[in-house]
Amino acid sequence: MAAKERGFTAELWRSIEDIYAAILAHPFIGGLTDGTLTEERFRHYVIQDALYLRDYARALALAGVRSPDEDALVMFGEHATGAITVERSLHEGFFRDLGVSEKELDETPLSPTNLAYTSYLLRVASLGDYPEVLGAILPCYWIYAEVGGSLLERGSPNRLYRRWIETYGGEDFGELVAAVLDLTDRVCEGLSPERLAAVREAFVTTSRYEWMFWDAAWRLEGWPV
């Protein structure tokens, strides 16, 4: 998807090529494919990801509400429901294998990075211009699809990590991402340079948060005081 020349989203991707390269080079991502990532770090990531998805689903619902397009309203409503479904499936899959209980999940606070990321997402989704909202929510879709696709050929000797790679590198997730990319290109067509700059800023900001999210799991980030 990144290589395909699209509309404004092609320019958006070019603006984060260095961030994406840093993500692929991160030891958390490398550890997924060679199996050296510790279970403790993956467990931290999965718990924080489940907490993140709860607020990401709210951001997607807000994107749908903000949309003047009924088709986009329906799509984001479905995607918001899908995010919650993914979170619940984690309970049954990864959480069972990793020994994470519902009680532990509910009692775990969002990490500093997770709270900063979700707070920014919800602020933009509530107060930003609609195209800016699309820019903010897009990296979570697109970067995960690109990372999953990049890692798919390498696979992993660890069955849990292999399942994660296959989920985000699969065709079903890719189709969801393509729909959001097409919508973003349509919405951004003909916008003023100032409005496009706001979309780009939101996109770059949440792309940075994507790197920070994996780095926080690698560092087992918690609150310092």
N, C-alpha and C positions, 0 to 999 in steps of 0.2 A: 504493500500500500504506500509506503514512503516513496518508492521510486516512481510511482505513477504520477505523471503530470496532471494535476487537477486545476482548480481555480485558485482562490486565495489560500486554500489549505496547503497547496504545494509551497507557497511562500512561508506559511507558518512552520512547516516542517524544516525548511532550510534555516529558520531562525533558531532551531534547537538542536541542530546536528551535533554540536559539541556536547550538549547535555546528554543526548542519547548515547553518544560514544562513551561518555563517562559512566552511564548506567550499565552498558554492556561490559565495561571494564571493571565494574565494582566486584569485589570478592564475594559479596552475597550472591550475585547472579552467576559468577563462575562456579561457586560452590554448589549451586543447584544441579549443574550439568555433570560435574566430576564427582558429585556425591560427598564432598568434603565439608559442606555446610553442616554445622552442628545442629542437632535436634533442638537444643535450647534456643538458638537464634531463629530457627524456622518456627518454633512454637511461639516465640515473642511476636514474630511477623504475623502469623495466622490470627492470633488474638487481636492484635491492633488492626489488622485488615477487616476483621468482622465488625469491630467497633466503627471503623471508618465507613464501611458500607452502609451502616444505618444512617449516617448523615449524608453520604453521597446520594442515597435514595431520596432524601428530602430535597437535595439540590436538583436532582433530575425532575422531581415532581414540580418544583418551582419553575424550572425551565419550560416544562409543559404548560404551566399556568400562564407564564409570561408570553408564550408564543401566540402570534395572531393566526397561525396555521393550525386548523383542526387536526390534520394528519400528524403534525409534530406533537400536538397535545396528546393524542392517542399513543404515539410511539414512546414518548418520554414517560407516560403513565405505565406502559408495559415494561419499560426498562427499569423504572423505579421498583416495580413489583419484582422484576427479575433480580435486582440487587439484593433485595430482602430474601428471595428464594436461595440465592447463592450463599448468603450468610447462614441461613438455616441448614443448607446442605453441608456447610462446613461443620456444623454441630454433629451431624450424623457421620461425616467422613473423617476429615482431618482431626477434629476434636476428639472423636472416639479413639483414633489411633494414637493421639498425643496425650490422652488422659486429661483433657480440658473439660471441666464441668460447666454447666450453665451458671452455677453460683460463682465460679471463678471468673467467668467472662463478665458477669454483671458487676462484680466487685473490683474489676481491674480498671483503673483510670486510663483515659486517653493519654498517651505519651505526649511530651511537649510538642514534638513535631506533628503528631496526629492532630492535636488540638489546634495548632496554628493552621494547618492545612485545611481542616474542615471548617474552621471559623472563617477563613478567607473565602472558601467556596460558598458558604451560606451567605456571607455578606454580599458577594458579587451576584449570586442568584437572586437575592432580595432587592438589591439597590442598583445593580449595574444595568446598563443598556442591554437589550436582548441579545444582540450579536456578541457582546462582551461575555454574557452568560455562557454562550456556546463555546467561546474561546476558553473559558475557565474549566468547563466540564470535559472538554475534548481529550486532554492528555491522558486521563485515566483510562479511557477507551483505547486510544491510538497507541500509546507507548506500550501498554500491556499486550496488545495484539502484535506489535512489532517485536517485542522481546520474546513472546511465546513462539512466534514464527521463526525467529533467529535461533532459538534453542531447540526447536522441534527436531531438526536433523541430528543434533548431538545426543538428544535424549538424556537419560540419567540412570545410573545403577540403583538409585534409591527410588522405590516405588511411589513414595509420597511426592517427591520432587517431580518424578515423571508424570504423575497425575496432574500436578499444577501446570507443567509445561504443555501437556496435551489439551488442557482446558482452554488456555489462552492462545495457543497456537492453532486451534481447530477452526474449521470452516464456519461453524455456527457463530462463534464469537466474531469472526472476521466479517460476517454479513451485518451484524449489529453495528460494527464500527463503520463500515462502508455507508450505511444509511445515515449516520450522524455526519460523516464527512460530506456527503452529497447535500444534506440540509445546510450545513455551514457554508458551503460554496454558494448555494442559492441565496442565502440570507445576506452574505457579505458582498454579493455582486452589486457594483454601483455605489457602494458606501463612500463617504468622504474619507480623505486621508486621515483625518483626526479620529474618526470612528474606527477605522481599520487599525490605527495605532493602539487604541484601547483594547481591541480584540487581541492583538499581538502581545500586548503587555500581560493580559490575563493568561494567555496560553503559555508564555514563557515562564510566568510565575508558578503556575501549577505544575509545569514540567520540572522545574527546579524542586518543587515539593516531592515529586515522584522519586527523584534521586535521593532526597533527604529521608524519605520514608524507608527505603531499603537500607540506607546507611544507619538510620536509627535502630532498625532491627539488628543489624550487624554489631552495633555498639551496645545492644541490650539497653537502649535508652530508658531512663526513668527520671523522675523528678529529683533534682539535686538536693532540695531541702524540703 
